[in-house]
Amino acid sequence: MKVCFPNFGSVGIVLETLCRQENIAYTAPQAKLEEALTIGARLSPEGVCLPMKRMLGEFVLAERQGADTALFLGGSGPCRFGYFAPMMQTILQQQGSAMRVLSMEAPEGSRLQFIKDLSRLIGCSEARTARLLLKGWRAMQWLDKWEALRLRVIAETGRRPPKAEAADSFSLLTARLQEQCKAWQPKTPPQDLLRVGIVGDIYSTVDPLINHGLQERLAEMGVLTRRSIELSSYLLHLLTGNRAQNKAARPYLARGIGGFAQETIGASQQMLAEGFDGLIQVYPLSCMPEIVADGILAGMQQDTPIPVLRLVLDEHSGQAGNQTRLEAFTDMLKRRRKAG
């Protein structure tokens, strides 16, 4: 067996470290964005959203490098994201591919089933799998902290620290991240910098290849950003949901409608309470949960005025057009803060 997994922010670093530590043959995530999107868009049904097109194209490219098993983290709730695995499996079979697509989601919030599925994949006991899962989650917590500090260094100094890389074990990865985090001490109080919340579906918010380095480009403009959901909390979201954000969303959205719509509204409410200067909602074209959240955000703006920039992504999205919109949005936030 030789596994592959899609680009999904720093999840790839954790999965690559897991494969190295457990001696699992793998191919690294494909970084050929345009080629993957071209392949995925050609093979996908009309109207399917960007994440599936990208992942399907990446799996096809990985198979050309010898991969025979595609690992997909899956989703939960009434969203098409939860159907991607069987859809991609069917499409690959229709193309004559022998690749297996394994979805590592937690069916109906079942932690035990999640661990059983993962233990079969990596070939070890469920007890050891649970321990590995905990180590991977802790490593991802440090990756989230490291990335936030890295973006803050860029916003404060303009320097561009190196990006994180996979290690041969979780212990080595965590130790390396801890050392780097200790070396980066913030110098500017956060309230002295513009603060912008990044909300939307998780795939569009966390993957810099898809959103064209959204957070890093804002950091270069001196803007601090925070995502509505971090990768270290994604696993908990699959298992239990984000209770704090769901509670904050209730005045506007009382129940989950699929995807991350409730988290988008709840995080927006939390960021409003913390005095953020603006919000950027980013999501793939045709994502129904985020389209609903978009309309709710418009209603929230009437109750509590706050600038909101919406970035809708598809395979034709380009960095140049979004860059112009980000610059205009940032300039408006600066003028708004200066005017009090």
Secondary structure, 3 states (H helix, E strand, C coil): CCEECCCCCCHHHHHHHHHHHCCCCECCCCCCHHHHHHHHHHHCCCCCCHHHHHHHHHHHHHHHCCCCEEEECCCCCCCHHHHHHHHHHHHHHHCCCCCEEEECCCHHHCHHHHHHHHHHHHCCCHHHHHHHHHHHHHHHHHHHHHHHHHHHHHHHHCCCCCCCCCCCCHHHHHHHHHHHHHHCCCCCCHHHCEEEEEEECHHHHHCCCCCCCHHHHHHHCCEEEEECCCHHHHHHHHHCCCHHHHHHHCCCCCCCCCCCHHHHHHHHHHHHHCCCCEEEEEEECCCHHHHHHHHHHHHHHHHCCCCEEEEEECCCCCHHHHHHHHHHHHHHHHHHHHHC
